[in-house]
Amino acid sequence: MVLGTGTRAFITGASRGIGRSLAVALADRGVTLGLAARSTDELQELADSLPGEHHVLRCDVADEESVRDAISAFVAAAGGLDLLVANAGLTHYGPFRAQSMEQLRQMTDVNWYGTLFTVHAGLPVLLDQAGGHVVIVSSGAGLRSFPWAAVYGATKAAQRMFGEALRHELSGTGVGLTMVYPGEIATTLHDHEKDRMPDWYRGGPAAAPPEALAAKVIAAIEKDARAVHFPPLVRILGAVHGLSPQLSDRFLRALRGGGAAPRVD
Ligand SMILES: NC(=O)c1ccc[n+]([C@@H]2O[C@H](COP(=O)([O-])OP(=O)(O)OC[C@H]3O[C@@H](n4cnc5c(N)ncnc54)[C@H](OP(=O)(O)O)[C@@H]3O)[C@@H](O)[C@H]2O)c1
C-alpha cells in the first residue's frame, strides 16, 4: 500500500520508543494517526508536535474492551482505518524461577493478548474495505529466545507464529501483513530494570535508533514485505538457529559471552 495523505493508521504503544518513532515517520508522510497507549499526556504532547490532525486514544491493550473502544473511536473520528500496528509491549527480564506470576501474566497479557485484541478488533475494518495493512512488532527474541527472557521470548514467538499464519490467511483479501523482528533498539523498554540486565544484553542508549527501524517498517509496508529484521544480524541469528540450535548457541557465546547460552550440548 502507498502511505500518504488519506491513509489512516492506528498504532498501539505510540507514546514512546518504536511506536513513537513510527508515528513521527508516518505523520511526515501525511498519514492521519490514532495514537494509542495508557499515557495520554505523552500522546497529546506527541500529537501536538506532529504535522496534521491526529487522535489521542487512551488504551490498555491488555483489556479487550479498551482496545475495541479505542479502535472504534478512531475509525469513527478518522472515517476509517488503513494501517493497524500492534506494537505495544513490555518486558521483565530475570531467571524464570525468580519471576512472579504477576510479571509473567503481564507480559502475556500485554504482548500476546494485546496483539490478539488489537488485530481481532481492527482486522474486520480492513477486510470490509478489502484493503489495508497489519504490522505486528515481535522481536528477535521470537526467533531465538534467551535465558532470563524465557517468557518474554515466548510471547514474541506467539506473535510470530500468529502473524506468519495470518499473512497466508489474508492472501487474496487485499490486506497485507508485515512482521517486525527488532534486535536491541534504544527505547525505554528496559528502563525499569536497567540495573539487573543479563550480561549478554548489549542494548541501552548506544543500541540501534528506533528512527532507523521505523524507516525500514515504512518501506516494508509499502512493499507488503513479509518481515523486517533490524539490525540485520537478527536475520542471521534466526537463520542459524533454524538450521541448528547448537550452532546458534556457539554463535551467541562468541558474540555475547557464555551467559547467552550456558548449557553446552
Ligand atoms: N527496544 C527493543 O530493544 C525491542 C526489541 C525487540 C522488540 N521490541 C518490541 O517493540 C515494541 C515496542 O517496545 P519499545 O522498545 O518501543 O518499548 P517502550 O519504549 O517501553 O514503549 C512501549 C510502548 O508500549 C506501550 N504499552 C505498554 N504497556 C501497554 C499497555 N498495557 N497498553 C497500551 N500500551 C502499552 C507504552 O505506553 P504506555 O506505557 O503509555 O501505555 C509504550 O508506548 C514491544 O512490543 C517490544 O517487545 C523492542
The ligand as an SDF file (V2000), in Angstrom:
LIG
                    3D

 48 52  0  0  0  0  0  0  0  0999 V2000
   13.5190   -1.8920   22.3300 N   0  0  0  0  0  0  0  0  0  0  0  0
   13.9360   -3.0980   21.9490 C   0  0  0  0  0  0  0  0  0  0  0  0
   15.1330   -3.4130   22.0650 O   0  0  0  0  0  0  0  0  0  0  0  0
   12.9480   -4.0730   21.3560 C   0  0  0  0  0  0  0  0  0  0  0  0
   13.4820   -5.2320   20.7610 C   0  0  0  0  0  0  0  0  0  0  0  0
   12.6160   -6.1410   20.2250 C   0  0  0  0  0  0  0  0  0  0  0  0
   11.2460   -5.9330   20.2540 C   0  0  0  0  0  0  0  0  0  0  0  0
   10.7610   -4.8120   20.8460 N   0  0  0  0  0  0  0  0  0  0  0  0
    9.3020   -4.6500   20.8810 C   0  0  0  0  0  0  0  0  0  0  0  0
    8.9420   -3.3770   20.3920 O   0  0  0  0  0  0  0  0  0  0  0  0
    7.6960   -2.9980   20.9420 C   0  0  0  0  0  0  0  0  0  0  0  0
    7.7840   -1.5610   21.4430 C   0  0  0  0  0  0  0  0  0  0  0  0
    8.7140   -1.5270   22.5040 O   0  0  0  0  0  0  0  0  0  0  0  0
    9.7030   -0.2970   22.7450 P   0  0  0  0  0  0  0  0  0  0  0  0
   11.0740   -0.8390   22.7200 O   0  0  0  0  0  0  0  0  0  0  0  0
    9.3520    0.8330   21.9000 O   0  0  0  0  0  0  0  0  0  0  0  0
    9.3900   -0.0300   24.2950 O   0  0  0  0  0  0  0  0  0  0  0  0
    8.9760    1.2950   25.0700 P   0  0  0  0  0  0  0  0  0  0  0  0
    9.8630    2.4260   24.6880 O   0  0  0  0  0  0  0  0  0  0  0  0
    8.9480    0.9050   26.5040 O   0  0  0  0  0  0  0  0  0  0  0  0
    7.4940    1.5700   24.5540 O   0  0  0  0  0  0  0  0  0  0  0  0
    6.4890    0.6570   24.8630 C   0  0  0  0  0  0  0  0  0  0  0  0
    5.1540    1.2230   24.4490 C   0  0  0  0  0  0  0  0  0  0  0  0
    4.1490    0.2430   24.7360 O   0  0  0  0  0  0  0  0  0  0  0  0
    3.1220    0.8720   25.4810 C   0  0  0  0  0  0  0  0  0  0  0  0
    2.4640   -0.0440   26.3900 N   0  0  0  0  0  0  0  0  0  0  0  0
    3.0000   -0.8240   27.3710 C   0  0  0  0  0  0  0  0  0  0  0  0
    2.0360   -1.4620   28.0280 N   0  0  0  0  0  0  0  0  0  0  0  0
    0.8630   -1.0940   27.4550 C   0  0  0  0  0  0  0  0  0  0  0  0
   -0.4960   -1.4140   27.6960 C   0  0  0  0  0  0  0  0  0  0  0  0
   -0.8740   -2.2570   28.6830 N   0  0  0  0  0  0  0  0  0  0  0  0
   -1.4430   -0.8430   26.9080 N   0  0  0  0  0  0  0  0  0  0  0  0
   -1.0990    0.0200   25.9350 C   0  0  0  0  0  0  0  0  0  0  0  0
    0.1650    0.3580   25.6560 N   0  0  0  0  0  0  0  0  0  0  0  0
    1.1280   -0.1870   26.4230 C   0  0  0  0  0  0  0  0  0  0  0  0
    3.8090    2.0120   26.2300 C   0  0  0  0  0  0  0  0  0  0  0  0
    2.8540    3.0400   26.5220 O   0  0  0  0  0  0  0  0  0  0  0  0
    2.1960    3.3070   27.9430 P   0  0  0  0  0  0  0  0  0  0  0  0
    3.1630    2.8510   28.9890 O   0  0  0  0  0  0  0  0  0  0  0  0
    1.9490    4.7640   27.9120 O   0  0  0  0  0  0  0  0  0  0  0  0
    0.9180    2.5270   27.9340 O   0  0  0  0  0  0  0  0  0  0  0  0
    4.8120    2.4890   25.2040 C   0  0  0  0  0  0  0  0  0  0  0  0
    4.2380    3.4070   24.3320 O   0  0  0  0  0  0  0  0  0  0  0  0
    7.3760   -4.0170   22.0450 C   0  0  0  0  0  0  0  0  0  0  0  0
    6.4350   -4.9390   21.5660 O   0  0  0  0  0  0  0  0  0  0  0  0
    8.7180   -4.6890   22.2810 C   0  0  0  0  0  0  0  0  0  0  0  0
    8.5620   -6.0050   22.7580 O   0  0  0  0  0  0  0  0  0  0  0  0
   11.5770   -3.8660   21.3910 C   0  0  0  0  0  0  0  0  0  0  0  0
  1  2  1  0
  2  3  2  0
  2  4  1  0
  4  5  1  0
  4 48  2  0
  5  6  2  0
  6  7  1  0
  7  8  2  0
  8  9  1  0
  8 48  1  0
  9 10  1  0
  9 46  1  0
 10 11  1  0
 11 12  1  0
 11 44  1  0
 12 13  1  0
 13 14  1  0
 14 15  2  0
 14 16  1  0
 14 17  1  0
 17 18  1  0
 18 19  2  0
 18 20  1  0
 18 21  1  0
 21 22  1  0
 22 23  1  0
 23 24  1  0
 23 42  1  0
 24 25  1  0
 25 26  1  0
 25 36  1  0
 26 27  1  0
 26 35  1  0
 27 28  2  0
 28 29  1  0
 29 30  1  0
 29 35  2  0
 30 31  1  0
 30 32  2  0
 32 33  1  0
 33 34  2  0
 34 35  1  0
 36 37  1  0
 36 42  1  0
 37 38  1  0
 38 39  2  0
 38 40  1  0
 38 41  1  0
 42 43  1  0
 44 45  1  0
 44 46  1  0
 46 47  1  0
M  CHG  2   8   1  16  -1
M  END
$$$$
